[in-house]
Amino acid sequence: MHFVHESLPQRVRFQTGDAAAAVTAEVERLGAARVMVIAGSAEGELADLVTSGLTPVLRHDEVVMHVPIEVAERARAAAVESRADAIVSVGGGSTTGLAKAVALTTGLPIVAVPTTYAGSEATAVWGLTEASRKTTGVDPVVLPRAVVYDATLLRSLPVELSVASGLNALAHCVDSLWAPQADPINAVLATEGARALRDGLPLVAGDPAGLPGIELALYGAHLAAKAFASAGSGLHHKICHVLGGRYDLPHAQTHATVLPYVLALNAPNAPEAATRLAGAFGSPTALAGLQELRSTLGAPRALRDVGLEEADIPAAVEDVLAIAPPSNPTPVTTENLTRLLQAAWAGEEPQ
Ligand code: NAD
């Protein structure tokens, strides 16, 4: 065996129903006294609850998907002006992303409290969007020092967002099985993550406020993000990165829609990954298992429904080709990528 696996240093707390106590303890552990709270206005009430044990010096609520650079710069300036010494972020991947953008230039430690299944809290990946281009990078300084998972905070997530976000987490599992730094440790995390999401998400869809389903899905989403953090971005993430940055498509829905097409492209040339996923899904094949889950969940089906124009496909193909991992199990060409995006755009059966 030859592989290098890096485990990221982070405290992870699952504390259902008691995020406030966990956040207070984690801020104390950091020795911080001047906390900047980042939470979008829609998550304002959740943030009040979560930070009730703190006296923040600043509450910042300008959160925008894909972190436009000017939004990041305003948050950075506010952090410096308030002399904050730590950040508590309460929200989905967009909120965690803004906290990371602030940490990138200020070095401030983050305590992240996720309210979706996006998983950004468990990675050292940051992302910024400038002039319709999304730039990402990896820097240990943006990795939240602590993560507090409280399933009660996800009870208010609309069911269609829970489904899309949960499938975004599943995409981390699937893509990490063939991403550039895929290794056997990531594969274990990804397989158990896929199993937990496969079991948890139908419970969430059937009973959106039920805690057992949310807890299982959050656990799966955390493992998924850990696998992704170590394996890096595979073809699926590269495609979604182009679609999100260039055409401003909604992140989770785009991942949920594209995933079966990438799985269909790669599974024939990635037999071990396909066998692992089939086992996690309890299905004869990986693709059949994913499609059965998507059908149970009423998952989004077509990129045209989330804002992509058919005329955008050739330029998207060109952008993806430029960044597609050379190690992708099925070599990527203009032809197969065009077919993939056409089928995903129209919502055709993946094959
Ligand atoms: P999001 O954070 O934009 O949230 C989506 C919507 O859900 C928003 O309208 C938000 O207000 C609402 N919402 C969030 N939590 C809620 C709750 N508990 N109840 C009710 N409404 C709630 O979307 P997302 O899918 O969580 O994150 C997407 C972003 O995260 C993208 O920019 C993506 O690039 C980034 N991301 C980064 C990484 C990484 O490793 N850096 C990983 C995954 C995602």
Boltz pocket constraint, residues with backbone or C-beta under 6 A from the ligand:
constraints:
  - pocket:
      binder: B
      contacts: [[A, 40], [A, 42], [A, 43], [A, 65], [A, 66], [A, 67], [A, 91], [A, 92], [A, 93], [A, 94], [A, 95], [A, 97], [A, 115], [A, 116], [A, 117], [A, 118], [A, 119], [A, 120], [A, 121], [A, 123], [A, 124], [A, 125], [A, 126], [A, 127], [A, 153], [A, 154], [A, 155], [A, 156], [A, 157], [A, 158], [A, 161], [A, 165], [A, 168], [A, 251], [A, 252]]
      max_distance: 6.0
